[in-house]
Amino acid sequence: MEHNEKNLHASQLGDSNFSDKLQHYLGEFVYGGIDGSVTTFAVVAGSTGANLDSSIVIILGFANLLADGFAMSVGSYLSAKSERAIYEKHKQTEYWEVDNLPELERQEIREIYQDKGFEGELLEQVVEVICSDKDRWVNVMMKEELEMIPDIKSPLATGTTTYISFILVGIIPLIAYVWDYAIQPLANLFWIASTLTMLAFVGIGWLKSYVTQTSKTKGILETLLLGALAAAVSYFVGDILEQLIH
């Protein structure tokens, strides 16, 4: 019985860890998806405004999808890597200060907890407990003085999540054009693509509400508005340029 309980507890911990990891990367998935869908739909709208053929829309759309997705994922990877490097640099500085300026650093701990309302003997006990362990001491200084916390997300996983999301969601506006070109001609291509993209915006906006901790309605409407504005600008630019050229 005890063995089964331990296995159940381990299983629950594993599920919890997996859920936590998904939560950590949900933001990257959401923002990658938003950029992917908005960027690709803007290409579709601009091409439609310019009255370009489906084959041209597909070429431009996929070139944009793959290149911009890669660029965005590299940017996410480098940004996450830089943040980790900055954190580690400041942490090493704090270790040096603890080793070489211990009294000054101890006084900073004292002042931090004085501001929190600690005083007298209790304050000295707190300072003593924190300063008795160098790692604890440095971690407190990082969090309380520099207001920095370690980012547990992997830079590689961050970039990969962004790229996968960009591709998966960004390809949706192109589905109707691929179907029209490769399988069966479709009427009202742009409106079909618009409907599919709108559904993608709704899904991404719904997920966005979990990341930003706002209402689902607000998350969906914000995403729909962003996509609509990008599409409108691209459509009219394409239409104006097509008229100028011809």
C-alpha positions in Angstrom: 0.0 0.0 0.0 2.8 2.4 1.0 4.7 1.5 -2.2 1.6 2.3 -4.3 1.1 5.6 -2.5 4.8 6.6 -3.2 4.3 5.7 -6.9 1.1 7.8 -7.1 2.9 10.7 -5.4 5.8 10.5 -7.8 3.4 10.3 -10.7 1.6 13.4 -9.5 4.9 15.3 -9.1 5.8 14.3 -12.6 2.5 15.6 -14.0 2.9 18.8 -12.0 6.4 19.3 -13.3 5.3 18.8 -16.9 2.4 21.2 -16.4 4.7 23.8 -14.9 7.1 23.5 -17.9 4.2 23.9 -20.3 3.1 27.0 -18.4 6.7 28.5 -18.6 6.7 28.3 -22.4 3.1 29.2 -23.0 4.0 32.9 -23.4 6.5 32.1 -26.1 3.9 30.0 -27.9 1.3 32.7 -27.7 3.5 35.5 -28.9 5.1 33.4 -31.6 1.6 32.4 -32.8 0.4 36.0 -32.8 3.4 37.2 -34.8 3.1 34.2 -37.2 -0.6 34.7 -37.9 -0.5 38.5 -38.2 2.6 38.5 -40.4 1.4 35.8 -42.8 -2.1 37.2 -43.0 -0.7 40.6 -43.7 1.1 39.0 -46.7 -2.1 37.4 -47.8 -4.1 40.6 -47.5 -1.5 42.7 -49.3 -1.3 40.2 -52.1 -5.1 40.1 -52.4 -5.1 43.9 -52.5 -2.6 43.7 -55.4 -4.7 41.0 -57.2 -1.8 38.6 -57.2 -2.3 34.9 -58.3 -2.6 32.1 -55.7 0.8 30.7 -56.6 2.4 34.1 -55.9 0.6 34.3 -52.5 1.9 30.9 -51.6 5.5 31.7 -52.5 5.5 35.0 -50.7 3.6 33.6 -47.7 5.8 30.6 -47.2 9.0 32.6 -47.8 7.9 35.1 -45.2 6.7 32.3 -42.8 9.9 30.4 -42.8 12.3 33.3 -42.8 10.5 35.5 -40.3 9.8 32.6 -38.1 13.5 31.7 -38.0 14.5 35.3 -37.4 12.1 35.6 -34.5 13.1 32.3 -32.9 16.8 33.3 -33.1 15.9 36.6 -31.5 14.0 34.8 -28.7 17.0 32.4 -28.2 19.6 35.2 -28.1 17.4 37.4 -25.8 16.9 34.5 -23.3 20.6 33.7 -23.4 21.5 37.3 -22.8 19.2 37.6 -19.9 20.7 34.5 -18.3 24.2 35.8 -18.9 23.4 39.2 -17.3 21.9 37.4 -14.3 25.0 35.2 -13.9 27.3 38.3 -14.3 25.5 40.1 -11.5 25.5 37.0 -9.3 29.2 36.6 -9.6 29.6 40.3 -8.7 27.5 39.6 -5.5 29.7 36.7 -4.6 32.8 38.8 -5.0 31.3 41.5 -2.7 30.3 39.0 -0.1 33.8 37.6 -0.1 35.6 41.0 -0.1 33.1 43.4 1.4 31.3 41.3 3.9 30.5 44.0 6.4 29.0 46.3 3.8 26.9 43.5 2.3 25.8 42.5 5.8 24.7 46.1 6.4 22.7 46.0 3.2 20.9 42.9 4.4 20.2 44.6 7.6 18.7 47.7 5.9 16.6 45.5 3.5 14.9 43.8 6.4 14.6 47.0 8.4 12.5 48.3 5.6 10.4 45.2 5.9 9.6 46.0 9.5 12.2 43.8 11.4 14.0 45.4 14.3 16.0 44.7 17.4 17.1 41.2 18.2 14.8 39.6 15.7 16.4 41.7 12.9 19.9 40.5 14.0 18.7 36.9 14.0 17.4 37.2 10.5 20.6 38.9 9.3 22.7 36.1 11.0 20.7 33.3 9.5 20.9 34.8 6.0 24.6 35.6 6.2 25.5 32.2 7.6 25.1 30.7 4.2 26.9 32.3 1.3 24.6 31.0 -1.4 21.5 32.1 0.6 23.1 35.5 1.2 23.8 36.0 -2.5 20.3 34.8 -3.6 18.7 37.3 -1.1 20.8 40.1 -2.5 19.9 39.2 -6.1 16.3 39.2 -5.3 15.9 42.0 -2.8 18.6 44.4 -3.8 18.8 43.9 -7.6 15.3 42.6 -8.0 16.5 39.8 -10.3 15.3 36.2 -10.3 16.8 33.4 -12.3 15.0 32.5 -15.6 14.5 28.7 -15.5 13.6 28.5 -19.1 16.1 27.0 -21.6 17.1 29.5 -24.3 17.0 26.7 -26.9 13.6 25.6 -25.8 12.4 29.2 -25.8 13.6 29.7 -29.4 12.2 26.3 -30.6 8.8 27.0 -29.0 8.6 30.4 -30.7 9.5 28.9 -34.1 7.1 26.0 -33.9 4.3 28.3 -32.8 5.1 30.8 -35.6 4.9 28.1 -38.2 1.9 26.2 -36.9 -0.3 29.3 -36.4 1.2 31.3 -39.2 0.4 28.7 -41.9 -3.3 28.9 -41.2 -3.9 32.0 -43.5 -2.2 30.1 -46.4 -4.2 26.9 -46.1 -7.0 28.0 -48.4 -4.5 29.1 -51.1 -2.6 25.8 -50.9 -5.9 24.0 -51.3 -6.9 26.2 -54.2 -3.6 25.7 -56.0 -2.9 22.0 -55.3 -6.2 20.3 -54.7 -9.3 22.0 -55.9 -10.2 25.6 -56.9 -12.1 27.6 -54.3 -14.3 30.7 -54.6 -13.9 33.6 -52.2 -10.3 32.6 -51.3 -9.6 35.7 -49.2 -12.8 35.4 -47.2 -12.0 31.7 -46.4 -8.5 32.7 -45.4 -9.9 35.5 -43.3 -12.3 33.2 -41.5 -9.6 30.6 -40.8 -7.3 33.4 -39.5 -10.0 34.8 -37.3 -10.5 31.5 -35.7 -6.7 31.3 -35.1 -6.8 34.7 -33.6 -9.6 33.7 -31.3 -7.6 30.6 -30.1 -4.4 32.6 -29.6 -6.3 35.4 -27.8 -7.9 32.8 -25.5 -4.4 31.4 -24.6 -3.1 35.0 -24.3 -5.6 35.6 -21.5 -3.9 32.9 -19.4 -0.4 34.5 -20.0 -1.5 38.1 -19.2 -4.0 37.0 -16.5 -6.8 39.1 -18.1 -10.3 38.3 -19.2 -10.7 35.9 -22.1 -12.9 38.4 -23.9 -10.2 41.1 -23.7 -7.5 38.7 -24.9 -9.5 37.6 -27.9 -10.7 41.1 -28.9 -7.1 42.5 -28.6 -5.7 39.8 -30.9 -8.6 40.2 -33.4 -8.1 44.0 -33.5 -4.3 43.6 -34.0 -4.8 41.2 -36.9 -7.6 43.3 -38.5 -5.4 46.4 -38.4 -2.4 44.7 -39.9 -4.5 43.1 -42.6 -6.3 46.4 -43.4 -3.0 48.3 -43.8 -1.4 45.5 -46.0 -4.5 45.2 -48.1 -4.7 48.9 -48.9 -1.0 49.2 -49.5 -1.2 46.3 -51.9 -4.2 47.9 -53.6 -2.6 51.3 -53.9 0.7 49.9 -55.2 -1.1 47.7 -57.8 -2.9 50.8 -59.1 0.3 52.8 -59.3 2.2 50.1 -61.1 -0.6 49.4 -63.6 
